[in-house]
Amino acid sequence: MNAADISGLQWDVLTVKRPGLTRDLPPGKEELTWVANSATLIYGSRDAILVDTFLTVEQSRTLVEWVAASGRNLVAIYVTHGHGDHFFGLTSLLERFPDARAYAAPEIVEAMHKQLSPESLDNFWRRLFPGDIPDRLRVAEPLDGGELELEGQKLVVVNTGRTDTERSTALHVPSIGLIVAGDVVYNGIHPYLGETDAESRLEWVAALDKLQALNPKAVVAGHKIPENDDDPRNIAETRKYLRDFDRLNAATETARELYDAMLELYPDRANPGSLWGGANRAKKRT
Ligand SMILES: [Zn+2]
């Protein structure tokens, strides 16, 4: 009998692809200029909790249908961090499942509010995805106490601090050894480094160590190649990527040199635009 049988909880992942955010990158990797988001449904015999949503109207529709098809009663949606591509789908989910509540850690709710500022929403998201972002957007309620419960099992918020954004969390389900990692872990996709610096990348590595110490059996990355499995080795691979980036940043002069050196190590990761954005930020002279 495995852990899933004992606790009764199971999980499933839905992924959707979209264009990356940095689109003016050097030529040569056109077939990889996309990114995929994941949403994870943790469910028991009756009820379910969804972790993260998607960005666009179309993606949200797909997600709503997928959750409905599970046949479970959606009781909550947990949002790992305040990036729009993980919570702009909340409105459609809450309309379709009116008994569900959307939760995030209090500091994440603050970050979500910031993401809805005109500067971010109109000048960034709506410009990059014209006509595709839902008209009505909402934020989650602050979750006090850092835990959710699903059919008697605990889902525990792990505060991971600064990772690919200023504030981030992951959700740990101890009874089945599952971590839904949000953007703390990337799987086969270039991490978003556009909000990081050398110091914050050390904090990110520490956050990865924290997840590793929970000794998970499965780790779902917020951005993953759809066909990839959810092996915990993605924690170590994300850590290695960040360390390689810092090592090669020190060894190169220009953004292009850093970009090319990283691509030699990671030729097959999706969304090289994310690396290009990160390399330009790392080399920015102020
Ligand atoms: Zn993300």
Residues whose N, C-alpha, C, O or C-beta is under 5 A from the ligand:
A	BS01	ZN	H83 D183 G222
